[in-house]
Amino acid sequence: MINELYKNAEVFEAAEKSESWKEIVPELSQKVTFSKIYKNIETRMNALADQERIQKDMFARILDRLSSFGRENSVESRIFGNAKRDQIKAMSDMPMT
């Protein structure tokens, strides 16, 4: 599931075929975020039939542990779940209360 996101972002292809992979791979891998991982797992879990209960239970446990990345405004989602680096800077500029 996670490898699928990296494959869609063409990270593996760039790492294997590009001589300048050190510059390209970090840029491409930014597209794979915890929020996208959460949504990918959630989509697969919801598509499972009732007869695949054990696998569905496994997905539910993983989603439980990643649940903060499923909430758009959670601190974890804002820091680690978004590919935009400017949001990290915005979070560091927020006053501490």
ZARO-438730 format. One record per residue: x, y, z of N, C-alpha, C, O in turn; chain; residue number from 1. Coordinates in Angstrom, 2 decimals. Layout:
! ZARO-438730
R     npx     npy     npz    capx    capy    capz     cpx     cpy     cpz     opx     opy     opz c   k
R       X       Y       Z       X       Y       Z       X       Y       Z       X       Y       Z A NUM
...
***
This chain:
! ZARO-438730
R     npx     npy     npz    capx    capy    capz     cpx     cpy     cpz     opx     opy     opz c   k
R    0.82   -1.20    0.00    0.00    0.00    0.00    0.86    1.26    0.00    0.61    2.20   -0.76 A   1
R    1.86    1.27    0.85    2.74    2.44    0.90    3.65    2.46   -0.32    3.90    3.52   -0.90 A   2
R    4.14    1.29   -0.70    4.97    1.21   -1.91    4.22    1.68   -3.14    4.81    2.25   -4.05 A   3
R    2.91    1.42   -3.16    2.08    1.86   -4.27    2.11    3.39   -4.41    2.17    3.91   -5.53 A   4
R    2.08    4.09   -3.30    2.15    5.56   -3.34    3.50    6.03   -3.86    3.58    6.98   -4.64 A   5
R    4.57    5.36   -3.43    5.90    5.72   -3.93    6.02    5.40   -5.42    6.66    6.14   -6.17 A   6
R    5.41    4.30   -5.84    5.44    3.93   -7.26    4.67    4.96   -8.08    5.12    5.37   -9.15 A   7
R    3.51    5.38   -7.59    2.72    6.40   -8.29    3.45    7.74   -8.36    3.29    8.49   -9.33 A   8
R    4.25    8.03   -7.35    5.03    9.27   -7.34    6.31    9.14   -8.17    7.08   10.09   -8.30 A   9
R    6.54    7.94   -8.74    7.68    7.63   -9.61    9.02    7.73   -8.89   10.04    8.03   -9.50 A  10
R    9.01    7.48   -7.58   10.23    7.54   -6.79   11.17    6.41   -7.16   12.37    6.63   -7.36 A  11
R   10.64    5.19   -7.26   11.49    4.03   -7.56   12.11    4.15   -8.94   13.29    3.86   -9.14 A  12
R   11.31    4.59   -9.89   11.80    4.74  -11.26   12.94    5.76  -11.33   13.95    5.53  -12.00 A  13
R   12.78    6.86  -10.65   13.82    7.89  -10.63   15.09    7.38   -9.95   16.20    7.68  -10.39 A  14
R   14.93    6.62   -8.89   16.08    6.10   -8.15   16.88    5.11   -8.99   18.10    5.03   -8.88 A  15
R   16.18    4.35   -9.82   16.85    3.34  -10.64   17.44    3.90  -11.92   18.49    3.44  -12.37 A  16
R   16.77    4.88  -12.53   17.15    5.29  -13.88   17.88    6.63  -13.97   18.54    6.89  -14.98 A  17
R   17.77    7.45  -12.98   18.34    8.79  -13.07   19.71    8.85  -12.40   19.90    8.35  -11.30 A  18
R   20.65    9.47  -13.09   21.98    9.64  -12.50   21.96   10.73  -11.42   22.81   10.72  -10.53 A  19
R   21.02   11.65  -11.51   20.91   12.71  -10.51   19.80   12.39   -9.51   19.06   13.27   -9.08 A  20
R   19.70   11.11   -9.14   18.62   10.66   -8.26   18.66   11.32   -6.90   17.61   11.45   -6.26 A  21
R   19.82   11.74   -6.44   19.91   12.36   -5.11   19.13   13.67   -5.04   18.65   14.05   -3.98 A  22
R   19.01   14.35   -6.16   18.23   15.59   -6.19   16.76   15.33   -6.47   15.89   16.03   -5.96 A  23
R   16.49   14.32   -7.29   15.12   14.06   -7.75   14.29   13.30   -6.73   13.13   13.66   -6.49 A  24
R   14.86   12.27   -6.12   14.09   11.39   -5.23   13.49   12.13   -4.03   12.32   11.90   -3.72 A  25
R   14.24   13.01   -3.34   13.59   13.71   -2.21   12.40   14.57   -2.65   11.40   14.67   -1.94 A  26
R   12.51   15.17   -3.81   11.41   16.00   -4.32   10.18   15.14   -4.61    9.06   15.50   -4.26 A  27
R   10.40   14.00   -5.26    9.29   13.11   -5.59    8.69   12.46   -4.34    7.47   12.29   -4.25 A  28
R    9.53   12.09   -3.39    9.02   11.40   -2.20    8.24   12.34   -1.28    7.52   11.87   -0.39 A  29
R    8.36   13.63   -1.47    7.54   14.57   -0.69    6.06   14.38   -0.97    5.22   14.78   -0.17 A  30
R    5.75   13.80   -2.10    4.35   13.58   -2.47    3.70   12.49   -1.62    2.47   12.41   -1.54 A  31
R    4.52   11.64   -0.99    3.99   10.56   -0.16    3.95   11.06    1.28    4.98   11.21    1.93 A  32
R    2.75   11.31    1.76    2.57   11.85    3.11    1.77   10.87    3.95    1.13    9.97    3.42 A  33
R    1.82   11.05    5.27    1.04   10.20    6.16   -0.45   10.34    5.89   -1.20    9.37    6.03 A  34
R   -0.89   11.52    5.50   -2.31   11.70    5.18   -2.71   10.86    3.98   -3.78   10.26    3.97 A  35
R   -1.85   10.80    2.98   -2.14    9.98    1.80   -2.08    8.49    2.14   -2.87    7.70    1.63 A  36
R   -1.15    8.11    3.01   -1.08    6.71    3.45   -2.37    6.35    4.17   -2.94    5.29    3.91 A  37
R   -2.82    7.21    5.07   -4.07    6.97    5.81   -5.24    6.80    4.85   -6.01    5.84    4.97 A  38
R   -5.37    7.73    3.91   -6.50    7.66    2.97   -6.43    6.42    2.09   -7.47    5.83    1.77 A  39
R   -5.23    6.01    1.69   -5.07    4.82    0.87   -5.50    3.57    1.64   -6.22    2.73    1.10 A  40
R   -5.08    3.45    2.88   -5.47    2.30    3.70   -6.97    2.32    3.96   -7.64    1.29    3.89 A  41
R   -7.50    3.49    4.26   -8.94    3.62    4.53   -9.77    3.19    3.31  -10.77    2.49    3.45 A  42
R   -9.34    3.61    2.13  -10.05    3.24    0.90  -10.04    1.73    0.69  -11.06    1.14    0.34 A  43
R   -8.88    1.12    0.90   -8.77   -0.34    0.74   -9.62   -1.08    1.77  -10.26   -2.08    1.45 A  44
R   -9.62   -0.60    3.00  -10.41   -1.25    4.04  -11.89   -1.19    3.71  -12.61   -2.18    3.85 A  45
R  -12.36   -0.04    3.27  -13.77    0.12    2.96  -14.21   -0.71    1.76  -15.39   -1.03    1.62 A  46
R  -13.26   -1.07    0.90  -13.59   -1.87   -0.29  -13.66   -3.36    0.01  -14.14   -4.13   -0.82 A  47
R  -13.19   -3.78    1.18  -13.19   -5.20    1.52  -14.60   -5.70    1.83  -15.40   -4.99    2.44 A  48
R  -14.88   -6.91    1.42  -16.16   -7.54    1.73  -16.14   -8.06    3.17  -15.07   -8.19    3.77 A  49
R  -17.30   -8.36    3.70  -17.40   -8.85    5.08  -16.63  -10.15    5.29  -16.15  -10.41    6.39 A  50
R  -16.51  -10.95    4.26  -15.82  -12.23    4.41  -14.32  -12.06    4.62  -13.64  -13.01    5.02 A  51
R  -13.81  -10.89    4.36  -12.39  -10.60    4.57  -12.21   -9.86    5.90  -11.45   -8.89    5.99 A  52
R  -12.91  -10.33    6.90  -12.98   -9.67    8.20  -11.61   -9.53    8.88  -11.34   -8.49    9.49 A  53
R  -10.77  -10.54    8.80   -9.46  -10.48    9.46   -8.61   -9.37    8.86   -7.97   -8.60    9.57 A  54
R   -8.61   -9.29    7.54   -7.83   -8.25    6.87   -8.42   -6.87    7.17   -7.69   -5.90    7.36 A  55
R   -9.74   -6.79    7.23  -10.41   -5.54    7.55  -10.06   -5.09    8.97   -9.85   -3.90    9.22 A  56
R   -9.99   -6.03    9.89   -9.61   -5.73   11.28   -8.18   -5.19   11.33   -7.90   -4.26   12.08 A  57
R   -7.29   -5.79   10.55   -5.91   -5.33   10.50   -5.84   -3.88   10.02   -5.14   -3.05   10.61 A  58
R   -6.57   -3.58    8.96   -6.60   -2.21    8.44   -7.17   -1.25    9.48   -6.67   -0.14    9.64 A  59
R   -8.20   -1.68   10.19   -8.82   -0.82   11.20   -7.82   -0.48   12.31   -7.81    0.64   12.80 A  60
R   -7.00   -1.44   12.70   -5.99   -1.18   13.73   -4.93   -0.20   13.25   -4.51    0.68   13.99 A  61
R   -4.50   -0.36   12.01   -3.52    0.57   11.44   -4.11    1.97   11.35   -3.47    2.95   11.72 A  62
R   -5.35    2.06   10.87   -6.01    3.36   10.76   -6.19    4.01   12.13   -6.09    5.23   12.25 A  63
R   -6.45    3.21   13.14   -6.58    3.75   14.49   -5.30    4.45   14.92   -5.34    5.53   15.51 A  64
R   -4.17    3.84   14.61   -2.88    4.42   15.00   -2.50    5.62   14.13   -1.72    6.47   14.55 A  65
R   -3.04    5.68   12.94   -2.75    6.81   12.04   -3.88    7.83   12.01   -3.87    8.73   11.18 A  66
R   -4.84    7.70   12.89   -6.06    8.52   12.83   -5.80   10.02   12.85   -6.55   10.78   12.24 A  67
R   -4.75   10.46   13.52   -4.48   11.91   13.57   -4.15   12.45   12.18   -4.34   13.63   11.91 A  68
R   -3.65   11.59   11.29   -3.35   12.04    9.92   -4.61   12.07    9.05   -4.59   12.63    7.96 A  69
R   -5.68   11.48    9.53   -6.95   11.53    8.81   -7.74   12.78    9.12   -8.72   13.09    8.43 A  70
R   -7.33   13.51   10.16   -7.99   14.77   10.52   -7.16   15.91    9.95   -5.99   16.08   10.31 A  71
R   -7.75   16.67    9.08   -7.05   17.70    8.32   -6.36   18.75    9.20   -5.28   19.22    8.86 A  72
R   -6.96   19.12   10.31   -6.42   20.20   11.12   -5.64   19.74   12.34   -5.32   20.55   13.21 A  73
R   -5.33   18.45   12.43   -4.55   17.98   13.57   -3.10   18.45   13.41   -2.63   18.68   12.29 A  74
R   -2.41   18.60   14.51   -1.02   19.05   14.48   -0.18   18.09   13.66    0.63   18.51   12.84 A  75
R   -0.37   16.79   13.90    0.41   15.79   13.16    0.17   15.88   11.66    1.11   15.80   10.87 A  76
R   -1.07   16.06   11.28   -1.40   16.15    9.86   -0.80   17.41    9.24   -0.32   17.38    8.11 A  77
R   -0.85   18.51    9.98   -0.32   19.76    9.44    1.20   19.73    9.32    1.75   20.34    8.40 A  78
R    1.88   19.04   10.22    3.34   18.99   10.16    3.84   17.90    9.23    4.69   18.15    8.38 A  79
R    3.32   16.67    9.39    3.85   15.52    8.66    2.99   15.04    7.52    3.45   14.25    6.70 A  80
R    1.76   15.49    7.44    0.84   14.93    6.46    0.66   15.73    5.21   -0.10   15.34    4.33 A  81
R    1.35   16.85    5.10    1.17   17.70    3.94    2.48   17.85    3.22    3.53   18.03    3.85 A  82
R    2.44   17.79    1.92    3.66   17.88    1.11    4.18   19.31    1.02    5.31   19.53    0.57 A  83
R    3.40   20.27    1.43    3.83   21.67    1.31    4.72   22.04    2.48    4.27   22.04    3.63 A  84
R    5.95   22.36    2.21    6.90   22.70    3.27    6.59   24.05    3.91    6.99   24.30    5.05 A  85
R    5.88   24.92    3.20    5.60   26.24    3.78    4.67   26.13    4.98    4.64   27.02    5.83 A  86
R    3.90   25.05    5.07    3.04   24.88    6.24    3.85   24.55    7.48    3.46   24.91    8.59 A  87
R    4.97   23.89    7.30    5.84   23.61    8.44    6.38   24.91    9.00    6.44   25.09   10.22 A  88
R    6.77   25.82    8.12    7.26   27.12    8.56    6.14   27.88    9.27    6.38   28.52   10.29 A  89
R    4.93   27.80    8.72    3.80   28.49    9.35    3.56   27.94   10.76    3.25   28.70   11.67 A  90
R    3.71   26.64   10.93    3.54   26.05   12.25    4.61   26.53   13.21    4.34   26.75   14.39 A  91
R    5.84   26.70   12.71    6.94   27.14   13.61    6.78   28.60   13.99    7.33   29.05   15.00 A  92
R    6.03   29.36   13.20    5.81   30.77   13.50    4.65   30.98   14.47    4.43   32.09   14.94 A  93
R    3.89   29.93   14.76    2.74   30.05   15.65    3.21   30.30   17.08    4.19   29.70   17.52 A  94
R    2.52   31.17   17.80    2.91   31.42   19.20    2.61   30.21   20.06    1.59   29.53   19.86 A  95
R    3.47   29.94   21.01    3.27   28.85   21.95    2.38   29.33   23.09    2.61   30.41   23.65 A  96
R    1.37   28.55   23.43    0.48   28.94   24.53    0.57   27.97   25.65   -0.12   28.13   26.66 A  97
***
